[in-house]
């Protein structure tokens, strides 16, 4: 055990709420002549780990990291196990385990008593390990895996004591993409969480509305015809009033991505949100306005508007006035559009979905056509088993999700 790892373990033993930096310092030699290297990194026991260890009679040291190709790795120690004794001497804390190992020399044989919570019944077991002269030569010094774990608080949920094959990956940072279901009726379909329902669907595909049963949040799409551009904003406000059943107090229209515009609105009956709209010619003199509306309780507009907006921007309607398909535009986020759009077959909803980037949301999908909504600020790993991206847990493995939504 190197001097730096011992210091880290001692500091962690002093508090269970300390923020820490997982810097890989296992490659640095201890200054003491002849010091041996085991390859374990300890931390204080979490409450969850203690609860899963019925044969734990006193303290112990939780293993949070096993250095690859180290003696500990060759002895098949895994993160989540609890060391309770070293050379038959009880271990009461992570700091004590580090101090006891610091006294051992290279090529010393050390006996460790541990509780294997993942692969056994939790009864104490023993392993004999010969300490190495130094860390493996191929270790990268001062690397962080991945960078997003910088200054993470010590709050594993679930605890690494679960010891499953994905525990170490879960500890790198919470990535929780939101599973979406497909809702369809008539000529329209949309992606939304399972607690949403279709509230209204026009037979001609000119309007579609979903509502969240838990929050009373609404996601709406409507297509309206107007005679002139001076009538556009009033037509948008009329659509908000009709479908959200409120009297909106709308702000000025602002330019969004491409030829889309957005207005924010509030109301006297406690609802607020935004409407994104797009105007295009129809016939010789008319105009068609496509409107996507997110209407949410004003008390939580910051938290609910991105979700309602992402649901609204997923609505596809094959109505009489549907927009023609266009090539993919590299300026829009790949996580906001359909898989078909990524292959240069985009429709109006794909380009409206580019507004998801403003709300820091987007869509991803798995190989089985499961769709998920993500927050790119939190749900994208800087690295992972298959490179950077968004992952979800499937059994004991992690599955990388692809950008865009399925069709």
C-alpha positions, 0 to 999 in steps of 0.5 A: 500500500503506497503512502498516498493511498494510506493518506487517502484512506485515513482522511476518508475514515475521518468523515463519511461525507467528504468530497474526494478526488479519485486520482490514481496514485497507486503507481507511486512508491512508498518512501519506506525502503522495501515497502510492499505493494498490495493494490487495494484502496480502502474507504469507510464502511457505508451504512448499506455495506454494514446492513448487507454484512450480517456476520460483521461483528465490529468495524472493517475496511470497505474495498473501493478500488482494486489496481489492475494486475496487482497482487490483490487483483490476481487474488480476485479481490473486488470492489465492495468486499470488506476486509475485517482482519489482516494477519488475524488482527482485527481491522476496525477502520479503513485508516487502520487497514492502511496503517497495518499494510504500510508496515509490510515489506515487499515479498511478505505473505499477508493473510486477509480475512474478508466478507464476500457480499457479492459472490458468497453468503457473507461469511468470513473468508481468508486469502493469502497474498504475496506483496509486490515490489512496486505497482505494475509498470503499465499503470497510468499515474495521475489519471482520472476515470472519468473526469466527471468524478472530480470532487464527487461526494461520497454518496454511492447509491447503490452502495458498492458493497453490492459488489456486482460487476457494474458496481464500479461503473455505477460509482463513476457517476449517476447516469439515469436516462428517462425511459419513454413509451410510444403513444399514438392515436389517429395520425399522430404519435409521441414519446413520453414517460409512462405516467403520461396519457393522450388527452386529445387527438384530432382525426385529421392529425391537425392537433395532438395533446398529452398530459402527465397524470402526476403533474398535470403537465401538458405537451401539445402540437397543433397546426393552424392556418392564417391569412397573413404574418400579422396574424401569426402570434395571435393564432399561436396564443389562440392555440395555447388558450384552446388546448391548454385551457388557459388565458396566456399572457405571452411575451414577445416572439424570439428567434430560435434555431433555423426559421423557428420562433418561440414565445414564453407565456404565463397565466393568472391560473397558475400555468406557464411555459413556452410555445415553439412555432414555425410558419411556412407558405401554403397554397397561393396566399395562405400560411400554415403555422405548426405549434409545439406547446409546453404548459406546466405548473408555474411553481415548477416551470424550470424543472417541468418545462424541459420535460414537457417541451421534449415530449411536445417536440417528439409529436409527429402528425401525418396531417394534410398540412404536414411538412415535406422531408428535408436533409439532416442539418449538421447544425442541429444536435444528433440527440434531438432527432430521429434515427431516420433524420440522421440518414438525411430523411428529416421531417418538421418534428426533427427540426423543431426538436433542435430546440431541445438543445436550448433545454439541455435535453435530447433523445437516445435509443437502444438496439431494441428500439427503446427510447430515452430522454437524457440531460446532456449536462449529466447523462453523458460519460466522458468515457465508458466501456464503448467510449464516450456517450450515454449508457444504461444498465441492463442486468449486470452490464452496461449498454451504450445508447445511440443518438436520436430516437427510433422512428 
